[in-house]
Each structure stands twice: as C-alpha cells, then as structure tokens.
C-alpha cells in the first residue's frame, strides 16, 4: 500500500523592526504560481521547523531573522495548486536591507495598508489573520 501525505512547509511573516510601523517583506515569486507571497518554502527531511524558517528567510530575502512565535497552521488541501501542503506560519523580526534571492524574483516592503491583491496560495487569508492578531490580539479561528 502506498501512502500519500501532505508536505510540510514554513512561511515567515518578517517584520522589519528597525522601520516605522514594522512593515513586512513579501516576495514576488519567480516560479509558478506567480504573484506575491510570504517568504517560505519546504521543510527538508530531518529538519526542525524553526531551522527551516530561519533558513528559508535567509535564502529568499537575505535576512537573519529572530523567530518571535509560531503563529498558526494552515492545512486546506487546496491552499497550494501544486500539491497538498501544510504551512506552519512563524512571525519573525529582522533589521537591515532585504535582498531578493533564491526563488524570489523581487521583493518589496509593505505597510499594512498597501498589501498587493495578487497574493499566491492562501497568503491573503494568512495576512488578514496576522493583521487581526497584530492590531487586535485576535487569534485565527479554526477553519472547520
């Protein structure tokens, strides 16, 4: 019998703590699906989630991040058109000037009031949940 399991991923909401209003970094994806996304990627076999988050942040936006907390888990089988993934989302802080690397075609720093509409995956929902948590202390509700 063959088993098909979801693939674990991490996404890192990176707040730039050395700038007014702590804006976040989003990447423009170089590969399909195209659009804007929260930095992140696949967890390697044998890798801790926290290590994967720190590695992906460094690979995609060239920043050394400090993980603040594990925010939420998103597991809708339709969240990634390529395959069933489960994303563990972290909130992190960083300072300095991010630079696009690895799978990032480009990047941009965004304030809460200027988030682009063409977000990939379920990153629109994740960011809505994040802003609600950041500004009102309201944690996301289970998606059942």
MILUM-682543 format. One line per field, with one value per atom (N, C-alpha, C): residue in three letters; x, y, z. Coordinates in steps of 0.2 Angstrom, whole numbers. Atoms other than C-alpha are relative to their C-alpha. Example, Ala and Ser with C-alpha at 12.3 -4.5 7.8 and 13.67 -1.06 7.14 Angstrom:
rest [Ala,Ala,Ala,Ser,Ser,Ser]
X [4,62,4,-4,68,-4]
Y [-6,-22,6,-6,-5,5]
Z [0,39,0,-1,36,3]
% end
This chain:
rest [Unk,Unk,Unk,Unk,Unk,Unk,Unk,Unk,Unk,Unk,Unk,Unk,Unk,Unk,Unk,Unk,Unk,Unk,Unk,Unk,Unk,Unk,Unk,Unk,Unk,Unk,Unk,Unk,Unk,Unk,Unk,Unk,Unk,Unk,Unk,Unk,Unk,Unk,Unk,Unk,Unk,Unk,Unk,Unk,Unk,Unk,Unk,Unk,Unk,Unk,Unk,Unk,Unk,Unk,Unk,Unk,Unk,Unk,Unk,Unk,Unk,Unk,Unk,Unk,Unk,Unk,Unk,Unk,Unk,Unk,Unk,Unk,Unk,Unk,Unk,Unk,Unk,Unk,Unk,Unk,Unk,Unk,Unk,Unk,Unk,Unk,Unk,Unk,Unk,Unk,Unk,Unk,Unk,Unk,Unk,Unk,Unk,Unk,Unk,Unk,Unk,Unk,Unk,Unk,Unk,Unk,Unk,Unk,Unk,Unk,Unk,Unk,Unk,Unk,Unk,Unk,Unk,Unk,Unk,Unk,Unk,Unk,Unk,Unk,Unk,Unk,Unk,Unk,Unk,Unk,Unk,Unk,Unk,Unk,Unk,Unk,Unk,Unk,Unk,Unk,Unk,Unk,Unk,Unk,Unk,Unk,Unk,Unk,Unk,Unk,Unk,Unk,Unk,Unk,Unk,Unk,Unk,Unk,Unk,Unk,Unk,Unk,Unk,Unk,Unk,Unk,Unk,Unk,Unk,Unk,Unk,Unk,Unk,Unk,Unk,Unk,Unk,Unk,Unk,Unk,Unk,Unk,Unk,Unk,Unk,Unk,Unk,Unk,Unk,Unk,Unk,Unk,Unk,Unk,Unk,Unk,Unk,Unk,Unk,Unk,Unk,Unk,Unk,Unk,Unk,Unk,Unk,Unk,Unk,Unk,Unk,Unk,Unk,Unk,Unk,Unk,Unk,Unk,Unk,Unk,Unk,Unk,Unk,Unk,Unk,Unk,Unk,Unk,Unk,Unk,Unk,Unk,Unk,Unk,Unk,Unk,Unk,Unk,Unk,Unk,Unk,Unk,Unk,Unk,Unk,Unk,Unk,Unk,Unk,Unk,Unk,Unk,Unk,Unk,Unk,Unk,Unk,Unk,Unk,Unk,Unk,Unk,Unk,Unk,Unk,Unk,Unk,Unk,Unk,Unk,Unk,Unk,Unk,Unk,Unk,Unk,Unk,Unk,Unk,Unk,Unk,Unk,Unk,Unk,Unk,Unk,Unk,Unk,Unk,Unk,Unk,Unk,Unk,Unk,Unk,Unk,Unk,Unk,Unk,Unk,Unk,Unk,Unk,Unk,Unk,Unk,Unk,Unk,Unk,Unk,Unk,Unk,Unk,Unk,Unk,Unk,Unk,Unk,Unk,Unk,Unk,Unk,Unk,Unk,Unk,Unk,Unk,Unk,Unk,Unk,Unk,Unk,Unk,Unk,Unk,Unk,Unk,Unk,Unk,Unk,Unk,Unk,Unk,Unk,Unk,Unk,Unk,Unk,Unk,Unk,Unk,Unk,Unk,Unk,Unk,Unk,Unk,Unk,Unk,Unk,Unk,Unk,Unk,Unk,Unk,Unk,Unk,Unk,Unk,Unk,Unk,Unk,Unk,Unk,Unk,Unk,Unk,Unk,Unk,Unk,Unk,Unk,Unk,Unk,Unk,Unk,Unk,Unk,Unk,Unk,Unk,Unk,Unk,Unk,Unk,Unk,Unk,Unk,Unk,Unk,Unk,Unk,Unk,Unk,Unk,Unk,Unk,Unk,Unk,Unk,Unk,Unk,Unk,Unk,Unk,Unk,Unk,Unk,Unk,Unk,Unk,Unk,Unk,Unk,Unk,Unk,Unk,Unk,Unk,Unk,Unk,Unk]
X [4,0,4,-4,7,-4,3,4,1,-1,1,-1,0,5,1,-1,4,7,-7,21,0,0,26,4,-3,31,0,0,35,-1,1,30,2,-3,39,-3,2,30,5,-6,45,-1,1,43,6,-6,56,0,1,58,4,-3,70,-3,4,57,-6,6,42,-6,6,26,1,-2,36,-3,3,32,2,-2,33,3,-3,43,-4,3,34,5,-3,42,-4,3,37,3,-2,38,3,-3,50,-3,3,41,-7,7,23,-1,4,12,3,-3,17,-5,3,12,4,-4,17,-2,0,20,4,-4,26,6,-6,44,-1,0,45,1,-2,47,-1,0,48,5,-5,55,3,-4,69,-1,0,69,5,-5,76,1,-1,75,-6,4,67,-4,4,53,3,-3,61,7,-6,78,-2,2,68,-2,2,60,6,-6,77,3,-4,85,-4,4,71,0,0,71,7,-7,90,0,0,88,-4,4,74,1,0,76,7,-7,95,0,0,90,1,0,94,-5,6,78,0,1,74,-8,7,58,-3,3,46,-5,5,32,-2,3,24,-7,6,8,-6,6,-4,2,-1,-5,-6,5,-14,0,0,-19,-5,5,-33,4,-4,-28,0,0,-32,4,-4,-20,6,-6,-6,-3,2,-11,4,-5,4,-1,1,1,-3,2,-6,5,-5,4,-3,2,3,5,-5,11,-1,-1,17,3,-1,17,4,-4,30,0,-1,31,7,-7,49,1,-2,58,7,-7,74,1,-2,83,5,-4,93,-4,3,90,-1,1,82,2,-2,88,-3,3,79,5,-4,87,-4,3,84,-6,6,66,-4,3,62,2,-2,61,2,-1,60,-3,3,54,-2,3,45,-1,2,42,-7,7,24,-2,4,14,-6,6,-2,-5,5,-12,1,-2,-3,1,-2,-3,-3,3,-5,-5,6,-20,2,-1,-12,5,-4,-6,-1,1,-2,-2,2,-8,-6,5,-19,3,-4,-7,-5,4,-21,-4,3,-30,5,-5,-14,1,-1,-11,-5,5,-28,0,0,-27,6,-5,-10,-1,2,-16,-5,5,-31,4,-4,-19,5,-5,-6,-3,3,-18,-5,6,-32,1,-1,-24,-5,5,-37,4,-3,-30,-5,5,-37,-4,4,-51,1,-1,-50,-5,3,-55,-5,5,-68,-7]
Y [-6,0,6,-6,17,6,-5,32,7,-7,50,4,-5,63,7,-7,82,1,-2,90,6,-6,102,6,-6,120,5,-5,135,7,-6,153,5,-5,168,7,-7,184,4,-4,196,7,-7,212,3,-4,225,4,-4,231,6,-6,245,5,-5,254,2,-2,264,-5,4,254,-8,7,237,-3,3,234,-7,7,216,0,1,209,-6,5,200,-1,2,191,0,2,191,-7,6,173,-1,1,168,-6,6,151,0,0,146,-3,-5,150,7,-7,168,5,-5,183,1,-2,190,-6,5,178,2,0,177,-4,4,171,-7,7,152,-5,6,135,-6,7,116,-1,2,109,-6,6,97,-6,6,79,0,0,78,7,-7,97,3,-3,106,6,-5,118,7,-7,133,1,0,129,1,-1,128,7,-7,145,5,-4,153,0,1,145,3,-3,150,8,-7,168,2,-2,169,-1,2,160,5,-4,171,7,-7,188,3,-2,188,3,-3,192,-5,4,184,2,-1,183,-3,2,181,-2,2,170,2,-3,178,-5,5,165,-4,4,151,3,-4,160,-5,4,147,-5,6,131,1,-1,132,-7,7,115,-2,1,117,-4,3,104,4,-4,117,6,-6,130,1,-1,126,-4,4,121,-6,5,110,-6,6,98,2,-1,96,2,-2,106,2,-3,111,5,-6,128,1,-3,132,7,-7,151,3,-3,160,7,-7,178,1,-2,185,7,-7,201,0,-1,207,7,-7,223,-1,0,228,1,-1,229,-7,7,213,0,1,207,-6,6,195,-5,6,178,-6,7,160,0,0,158,7,-7,177,4,-5,187,7,-7,203,-1,0,208,8,-6,223,0,-1,230,4,-2,233,2,-2,243,-4,4,235,3,-3,247,0,0,243,-7,7,224,-1,1,219,-5,5,209,-6,6,196,-4,4,185,-7,7,167,-4,5,152,3,-3,157,5,-5,171,6,-5,183,-1,2,174,0,0,172,7,-6,190,4,-3,195,-2,2,184,3,-3,191,7,-7,209,1,0,205,-2,2,197,6,-6,211,6,-6,225,-1,1,217,-5,6,202,-6,5,191,-6,5,174,-3,3,165,-6,6,153,-6,6,135,1,0,133,-5,5,120,2]
Z [0,0,0,1,-5,4,-4,7,-4,2,1,6,-5,14,-2,2,14,2,-1,13,5,-4,27,-3,2,23,6,-5,33,-4,3,29,6,-5,39,-2,1,41,4,-2,43,1,-1,52,1,-1,50,6,-6,67,1,0,63,-4,5,52,4,-3,57,-2,1,59,-2,1,57,-6,6,39,-1,1,32,-7,7,17,-3,5,3,-6,6,-12,-6,7,-30,-2,2,-35,-7,7,-49,-3,2,-51,1,-1,-53,7,3,-46,1,-1,-49,4,-4,-39,7,-7,-21,5,-5,-7,7,-6,11,-1,1,11,4,-3,15,-5,5,7,4,-2,10,6,-6,26,-3,2,22,5,-5,29,5,-5,46,3,-2,48,5,-5,63,-4,3,58,1,-1,66,-4,4,57,-7,7,41,-1,1,44,0,0,48,-7,6,33,-6,5,21,-1,-1,27,-3,3,23,-7,7,6,-4,4,0,0,-1,7,3,-2,13,7,-6,31,6,-6,48,4,-4,57,7,-7,75,0,-1,77,6,-6,89,2,-2,89,-6,5,79,0,1,73,-1,2,65,-5,5,54,-4,5,38,-4,3,30,-5,5,17,-6,6,4,-7,6,-9,0,-1,-2,-5,5,-15,-6,6,-33,-2,2,-35,4,-5,-20,6,-7,-3,5,-5,9,6,-6,27,2,-1,31,8,-7,49,-1,1,49,7,-5,60,-1,0,65,2,-2,65,-1,1,66,-3,3,57,-1,1,54,-7,6,38,-6,7,20,-3,4,12,-7,7,-5,-2,3,-16,-2,1,-18,-1,0,-22,-5,4,-28,-1,0,-26,-6,5,-42,2,-3,-32,7,-7,-15,1,-2,-8,7,-7,9,0,0,13,7,-6,26,0,0,32,-5,4,21,-7,7,5,-3,2,3,-7,7,-15,0,0,-21,-3,4,-32,4,-5,-17,-2,1,-20,6,-5,-11,4,-4,4,4,-4,9,1,-1,8,7,-6,22,6,-5,32,2,-2,31,4,-4,36,7,-7,51,4,-3,55,2,-1,54,6,-5,65,7,-6,78,2,-2,77,3,-2,79,5,-5,90,4,-4,98,-1,1,90,-4,4,85,-5,5,70,3,-2,72,-5,4,66,-6,6,48,-1,1,51,-2]
% end
